[in-house]
Amino acid sequence: MPLLQINNLQTFFRTPQGVARAVDGVSLQVGEGEVLGIVGESGCGKSVLALSILRLLPMPPAFFGGGEIRFQDKDLLAFSSDEIRGIRGDRISMIFQEPMTALNPVFTVGNQMMEVFRVHRSMGRADALEKAVEMLAKVGVPAPERRIREYPYQLSGGMRQRVMIAMALACRPALLLADEPTTALDVSIQAQILELMTGLKAELNTAILLITHDLGVVAEITRRVAVMYTGRIMEEAPTLDLFDTPLHPYTRGLLTSIPRADASFEIDSLTEIKGVVPSAAALPPGCHFEPRCPEAIPICRTQAPPLEEARPGHRVACWRAAHA
């Protein structure tokens, strides 16, 4: 039984332009201790998917149109507000995209970390403070006894991200949702954060749902990867398989737009995916990628392709690829 199983999830938003289908029939699963990458351009629904799992979206305007989010074989969409609050930060934690906005600027790092232990572990102040210092030390924050008294603005971007990771892992969660955890960090700090996440995953056997647009990060730490576009999974495969033999034109477009670090690489060889991601409130009929696809055929304009297994462990939603 997978740790997390999402079945035909639909997360929509009511807007003045109509209903925006931000997550439109997503099905996927994550096993215990597994790292699954979710990739795609900005606006494809990756972050909405993560926020849906923890039911952190404002309702209204958001609403669930259908589906299930089964965590440890229990449907989170059926949980009461109190029950889902008991899950957040405990069995499921999240690293948000921008730690400067996720951390409260008017409370010290220590107060924010201590709250996790006091809410989920019913600790007293002294014990919570001791655990907070211990977690900061575990994620490599120097002089944690001093940092615990500082405010978020006094920390560097990399240090704030370490604090977010410490808070997320404080209660040893079974599942960590990491939304662009290395965004806006320089390359050396990115490498440290990724090394920290993989080391803690190995120690705690925490499963990670890694959301990113950085395919280099995906190649480094994930075992499987799902490619999202306009709220749908376009392709899902073992990471090495997807990088070696991508089947969907969108996946190939993403991969050929990445600079390579070898002597033969020339900047002119980079390609781009023409056009832009359509609005979730005005999606084209048929395959949503058809207006931008260089390989589209007539059926793509009128019928959405199902996500089918093209070969063992490799699913794709493409009329051409699935029957090639």
Secondary structure, 3 states (H helix, E strand, C coil): CCCEEEEEEEEEEEECCEEEEEEEEEEEEECCCCEEEEECCCCCCHHHHHHHHCCCCCCCCEEEEEEEEEECCEEHHHCCHHHHHHHECCCEEEECCCHHHHCCCCCCHHHHHHHHHHHHCCCCHHHHHHHHHHHHHHCCCCCHHHHCCCCHHHCCHHHHHHHHHHHHHCCCCCEEEEECCCCCCCHHHHHHHHHHHHHHHHHHCCEEEEECCCHHHHHHHCCEEEEEECCEEEEEEEHHHHHHCCCCHHHHHHHHCCCCCCCCCCHHHCCCCCCCCCCCCCCCCCCCCHHHCCCCCHHHHCCCCCCEEEECCEEECCHHHHCC
